[in-house]
Every structure is written in C-alpha cells, then in structure tokens.
Amino acid sequence: MRKIIIASILMISGYLNAQNFQGMAVYESKTSTADFMKGMSGNRDITPEMQKQIEDRMKKMFEKTFILNFDKSASIYKEEEKLDAPGQQSGGRMMMSMMGGGGTHYKNAKDKQYIVDKEFFGKEFLIKDSLPKYEWKLEGESKQIGNYTCFKATAVVKVSESDFRNFRFRNKNNEGKDDVKKPTTVKDTAKSKKTNFTDDWEMPKENVITAWYCPEIPVNQGPENYWGLPGLILEVNDGKTVILCSKIVLNSKERVEIKAASKGKVVTQKEFDETVKNKIEEMREMNSGPGGGNRMQFRMSR
C-alpha cells in the first residue's frame, strides 16, 4: 500500500512539474437548514404547508455543486451552471449570492489575492482583497476521500458577514441563561413574531474550520476562500456547511482559462459586507410592523 501511495505521489509530482499543469475538482456543498427552520417555527402565521414549501426551497438553495479549476498557483471556483427554475431569475440569484454562490471566485496563491464578482440587488460588484491568512494546525488524523489519503487540519476563521450561511438562531446556545428566564421574554418574543423573524438571528464573529487536505496533489488550493495547506483541500466543515470533493481530474485535454472576472464596481470585502448589512437593515425596517415579517417570508418562499 505504501509503495502504491509513493508511486502515486511521484506520478502526480511529474504532472505538477509539467509546464501546463492543470487540474479540476468537483465539490458538493451542503448547509444545514435546521437553524433557519427553527427560527421560523414559532411564527403562527405560517401554516405547515407553507413551512414545508419554504423548507424544500431552502434545501435546494443550500445544496450546490461547484467546480474548482486550478494550476500550480491560481484557481477559479464557480457554481455548476444550471437552468434557472421559473420565478428564480431575480430573487433566486440574489439569495444564491448571499448563500455563498454566484459569480466566479478567483484565488492567486502567489500574489496572495482573491477576486470575486457578485450581483446584489441588481448591482454588480467586484470584490478584490488579500487572501486570508489561516493559522492552520496540522493534526495527526488521516482518512480516505475517494482514492486519496487526506490529513486533518483545523483553524479559527473570521466569518464573512455577507454570507447568510453563517447566521445562527440566537437562542440555540442560550438555554438556561438569565435573559431566557426573564418574564418579559415572552412578550418580547411575541412582538418579534409580529415584526421581523430575523430578530432572533445573529452572526458569529468566527468559526472553527476542519479541513482535510491531500499531499498527493501538492497545490495549496481549495474551495471558496480556503487555501494554504500542503495539498489540495478536499473537504471543509465549519459545523454548519460541509464542502466535499466528489471528483478529481488532472491534466485533462480540455483546458480551462484560469483568470479573474473584471466587471463590476471594485470594492474590498469589508466594503461589500457593509453594503449587504446596510441593505438587510433597510429590509428589516421596511418589513417592521404587523405582518411585516410574514411579507418577507412570503417573498423568500416564492
């Protein structure tokens, strides 16, 4: 077995030394909808039929396939192209952008820069910023992902405030705390049900990331913004979203041009996050008042 692994490494190293080395990896991304549905379950205005419809749509929105094309120093990560379903051409694309999809994600490990194009409320943005510097801790564990031996690494990562996958239900980890026991909580909760269902949501500042990388493919690339390990990252888990590689192709005859997008208003990640936060706050205010939260939920479920 050891001889086979060594032979595989030598063969792949030969690929890497080739002048035009290129690879392709397919990733399946799944995000748990439990928090989201828990946040909506207390709203009496939503019937079980409506809740089931919303849950089915959210599940589809949170389960995606991405393609990573990479060479020795750069990569592009993009959602697999699919035909838009009726009624999803506008709002669906906006939500996909906020759920980690949409656009092309370009990373250059040599220049330590990433460029992502995003569409938000009909406006095109081009996010240009420095790649995050992960303080990876290499663990001793290993496991097989497909035909590849992968090794575990962990890191504490600052979350993107414009990525709705990072939202958590506020009361999830607060059971038994003083604010839950206060008599006014019931009234406050009743008010929140009549105003905006997002009042019970919060954005954590950081997540603990578990990654599994493959030294047999010694490029420091990975899905989304993950990079910096001594091998291609084949799996990432932040406790809510799991991104798992399902297929790898090295040096295919079909070549893909690995270059960044160029259209859109150039902003930093912080500037884009602020734009999203301001727009969401505007939406919260617009949907405040009797029936407001229900209107927002109805639009999301269409």
DRENTIMI-447365 format. One line per field, with one value per residue (C-alpha): y, x negated, z; residue in one letter. Coordinates in steps of 0.02 Angstrom, whole numbers, m for minus. Example, Ala and Ser with C-alpha at 12.3 -4.5 7.8 and 13.67 -1.06 7.14 Angstrom:
BEGIN
yy <- c(m225 | m53);
xx <- c(m615 | m684);
zz <- c(390 | 357);
aa <- c(a | s);
This chain:
BEGIN
yy <- c(0 | 119 | 83 | 124 | 291 | 336 | 291 | 399 | 546 | 529 | 519 | 673 | 765 | 734 | 813 | 965 | 988 | 995 | 1172 | 1172 | 1076 | 1097 | 1006 | 1006 | 959 | 944 | 991 | 959 | 1093 | 1062 | 1182 | 1131 | 1222 | 1171 | 1343 | 1433 | 1322 | 1334 | 1523 | 1515 | 1376 | 1495 | 1603 | 1559 | 1647 | 1511 | 1355 | 1182 | 1180 | 1347 | 1289 | 1130 | 1230 | 1350 | 1206 | 1119 | 1278 | 1318 | 1141 | 1161 | 1331 | 1259 | 1107 | 1154 | 1086 | 1186 | 1165 | 1211 | 1229 | 1253 | 1260 | 1274 | 1446 | 1501 | 1436 | 1481 | 1414 | 1428 | 1354 | 1223 | 1305 | 1254 | 1320 | 1440 | 1374 | 1484 | 1628 | 1615 | 1728 | 1881 | 1845 | 1672 | 1740 | 1869 | 1736 | 1620 | 1760 | 1780 | 1591 | 1578 | 1551 | 1658 | 1729 | 1669 | 1653 | 1679 | 1645 | 1677 | 1596 | 1676 | 1854 | 1812 | 1895 | 1844 | 1921 | 1879 | 1950 | 1963 | 2027 | 2106 | 2191 | 2215 | 2290 | 2206 | 2209 | 2152 | 2108 | 2123 | 2086 | 1994 | 1808 | 1772 | 1707 | 1548 | 1488 | 1305 | 1175 | 1012 | 866 | 685 | 609 | 543 | 469 | 416 | 529 | 430 | 358 | 491 | 489 | 653 | 733 | 840 | 1025 | 1149 | 1339 | 1477 | 1583 | 1754 | 1737 | 1839 | 1949 | 1948 | 1758 | 1708 | 1530 | 1595 | 1653 | 1560 | 1558 | 1672 | 1557 | 1400 | 1402 | 1515 | 1390 | 1416 | 1592 | 1739 | 1826 | 1671 | 1667 | 1848 | 1866 | 1997 | 1872 | 1800 | 1973 | 2021 | 1859 | 1892 | 2064 | 1997 | 1872 | 2018 | 2122 | 2029 | 1846 | 1894 | 1973 | 1802 | 1783 | 1829 | 1821 | 1741 | 1828 | 1670 | 1484 | 1334 | 1255 | 1074 | 1039 | 880 | 905 | 786 | 793 | 682 | 837 | 964 | 1128 | 1247 | 1274 | 1230 | 1276 | 1452 | 1557 | 1409 | 1385 | 1375 | 1189 | 1072 | 987 | 1014 | 1034 | 900 | 933 | 1081 | 1082 | 1235 | 1146 | 1202 | 1192 | 1042 | 1055 | 885 | 842 | 708 | 702 | 749 | 759 | 801 | 867 | 843 | 879 | 1010 | 1166 | 1300 | 1479 | 1524 | 1711 | 1831 | 1917 | 2100 | 2176 | 2264 | 2402 | 2368 | 2354 | 2271 | 2127 | 2245 | 2370 | 2235 | 2166 | 2341 | 2360 | 2197 | 2237 | 2409 | 2335 | 2198 | 2328 | 2429 | 2275 | 2241 | 2417 | 2403 | 2239 | 2301 | 2315 | 2199 | 2067 | 2134 | 1979 | 1873 | 1975 | 1947 | 1761 | 1752 | 1835 | 1714 | 1564 | 1610);
xx <- c(0 | m141 | m227 | m66 | m49 | m231 | m209 | m52 | m144 | m287 | m167 | m70 | m232 | m275 | m111 | m148 | m320 | m238 | m235 | m47 | 12 | 196 | 325 | 512 | 606 | 795 | 864 | 1035 | 1086 | 1223 | 1280 | 1394 | 1563 | 1606 | 1568 | 1667 | 1820 | 1808 | 1812 | 1972 | 2061 | 2130 | 2224 | 2408 | 2444 | 2350 | 2451 | 2369 | 2393 | 2303 | 2163 | 2139 | 2133 | 2004 | 1901 | 1896 | 1842 | 1710 | 1641 | 1617 | 1536 | 1416 | 1363 | 1249 | 1114 | 955 | 809 | 631 | 507 | 328 | 147 | m13 | 26 | 204 | 383 | 560 | 708 | 881 | 1053 | 1101 | 1211 | 1393 | 1550 | 1645 | 1811 | 1965 | 1976 | 1793 | 1711 | 1704 | 1732 | 1656 | 1492 | 1482 | 1509 | 1381 | 1254 | 1290 | 1278 | 1100 | 1142 | 1148 | 1005 | 826 | 707 | 526 | 379 | 195 | 84 | m71 | m4 | 100 | 254 | 432 | 561 | 747 | 887 | 1055 | 1226 | 1325 | 1493 | 1462 | 1288 | 1126 | 981 | 801 | 727 | 538 | 442 | 296 | 314 | 349 | 200 | 258 | 164 | 184 | 149 | 96 | 174 | 116 | 277 | 300 | 442 | 485 | 586 | 616 | 448 | 347 | 269 | 308 | 247 | 339 | 305 | 403 | 409 | 512 | 581 | 664 | 835 | 896 | 1039 | 1115 | 1130 | 1300 | 1243 | 1155 | 1315 | 1364 | 1528 | 1499 | 1574 | 1487 | 1350 | 1433 | 1541 | 1534 | 1462 | 1539 | 1610 | 1712 | 1788 | 1847 | 2037 | 2027 | 1951 | 2122 | 2189 | 2033 | 2043 | 2224 | 2180 | 2038 | 2157 | 2265 | 2120 | 1974 | 1923 | 1740 | 1739 | 1695 | 1541 | 1361 | 1196 | 1048 | 881 | 781 | 797 | 687 | 646 | 597 | 512 | 446 | 303 | 216 | 25 | 34 | 93 | m33 | 52 | 108 | 282 | 458 | 642 | 707 | 577 | 487 | 304 | 131 | 113 | m21 | 103 | 269 | 410 | 540 | 660 | 707 | 828 | 873 | 1005 | 1148 | 1084 | 991 | 898 | 840 | 743 | 828 | 715 | 538 | 466 | 282 | 213 | 368 | 358 | 493 | 404 | 490 | 427 | 394 | 419 | 515 | 678 | 661 | 836 | 917 | 887 | 721 | 738 | 647 | 727 | 762 | 848 | 956 | 1003 | 1056 | 1163 | 1252 | 1276 | 1350 | 1469 | 1527 | 1557 | 1658 | 1761 | 1788 | 1857 | 1968 | 2038 | 2066 | 2240 | 2391 | 2373 | 2205 | 2105 | 2236 | 2218 | 2031 | 2052 | 2178 | 2057 | 1919 | 2033 | 2093);
zz <- c(0 | 45 | m122 | m214 | m122 | m158 | m341 | m349 | m271 | m394 | m541 | m484 | m449 | m630 | m680 | m571 | m649 | m819 | m887 | m921 | m768 | m731 | m626 | m595 | m437 | m413 | m242 | m165 | m40 | 89 | 225 | 368 | 366 | 545 | 619 | 486 | 507 | 695 | 683 | 580 | 676 | 809 | 684 | 694 | 528 | 434 | 401 | 399 | 210 | 191 | 306 | 205 | 44 | 115 | 186 | 16 | m73 | 58 | 46 | m141 | m114 | 15 | m88 | m233 | m345 | m379 | m498 | m449 | m591 | m533 | m589 | m488 | m417 | m456 | m462 | m508 | m409 | m486 | m459 | m588 | m718 | m714 | m797 | m685 | m622 | m656 | m532 | m478 | m607 | m494 | m309 | m325 | m391 | m253 | m120 | m202 | m193 | m7 | 20 | m46 | m230 | m384 | m483 | m505 | m358 | m412 | m297 | m334 | m202 | m275 | m265 | m109 | m183 | m219 | m336 | m332 | m439 | m351 | m402 | m261 | m285 | m470 | m447 | m499 | m377 | m399 | m230 | m229 | m69 | 8 | 41 | 224 | 321 | 406 | 559 | 513 | 646 | 565 | 658 | 659 | 592 | 416 | 314 | 137 | 24 | m133 | m186 | m94 | 80 | 167 | 327 | 453 | 487 | 593 | 604 | 684 | 542 | 542 | 458 | 311 | 368 | 193 | 189 | 259 | 287 | 443 | 529 | 686 | 782 | 931 | 1064 | 1005 | 1136 | 1266 | 1358 | 1546 | 1535 | 1629 | 1477 | 1437 | 1612 | 1613 | 1615 | 1477 | 1357 | 1312 | 1270 | 1176 | 1077 | 1036 | 972 | 867 | 786 | 731 | 666 | 591 | 602 | 579 | 754 | 827 | 716 | 748 | 655 | 747 | 731 | 696 | 659 | 693 | 524 | 497 | 331 | 251 | 127 | 7 | m2 | m158 | m250 | m183 | m229 | m91 | m161 | m104 | m119 | m89 | 4 | 84 | 42 | 120 | 159 | 88 | m26 | m114 | 12 | m23 | 122 | 231 | 378 | 483 | 588 | 476 | 297 | 227 | 60 | m3 | m160 | m265 | m420 | m472 | m647 | m679 | m844 | m947 | m1134 | m1110 | m1047 | m943 | m939 | m757 | m743 | m633 | m676 | m724 | m723 | m577 | m451 | m366 | m177 | m33 | 63 | 209 | 95 | 16 | 188 | 242 | 85 | 121 | 306 | 265 | 137 | 257 | 392 | 267 | 228 | 413 | 437 | 283 | 348 | 526 | 594 | 592 | 457 | 402 | 442 | 357 | 196 | 199 | 223 | 81 | m40 | 8 | m18 | m192);
aa <- c(m | r | k | i | i | i | a | s | i | l | m | i | s | g | y | l | n | a | q | n | f | q | g | m | a | v | y | e | s | k | t | s | t | a | d | f | m | k | g | m | s | g | n | r | d | i | t | p | e | m | q | k | q | i | e | d | r | m | k | k | m | f | e | k | t | f | i | l | n | f | d | k | s | a | s | i | y | k | e | e | e | k | l | d | a | p | g | q | q | s | g | g | r | m | m | m | s | m | m | g | g | g | g | t | h | y | k | n | a | k | d | k | q | y | i | v | d | k | e | f | f | g | k | e | f | l | i | k | d | s | l | p | k | y | e | w | k | l | e | g | e | s | k | q | i | g | n | y | t | c | f | k | a | t | a | v | v | k | v | s | e | s | d | f | r | n | f | r | f | r | n | k | n | n | e | g | k | d | d | v | k | k | p | t | t | v | k | d | t | a | k | s | k | k | t | n | f | t | d | d | w | e | m | p | k | e | n | v | i | t | a | w | y | c | p | e | i | p | v | n | q | g | p | e | n | y | w | g | l | p | g | l | i | l | e | v | n | d | g | k | t | v | i | l | c | s | k | i | v | l | n | s | k | e | r | v | e | i | k | a | a | s | k | g | k | v | v | t | q | k | e | f | d | e | t | v | k | n | k | i | e | e | m | r | e | m | n | s | g | p | g | g | g | n | r | m | q | f | r | m | s | r);
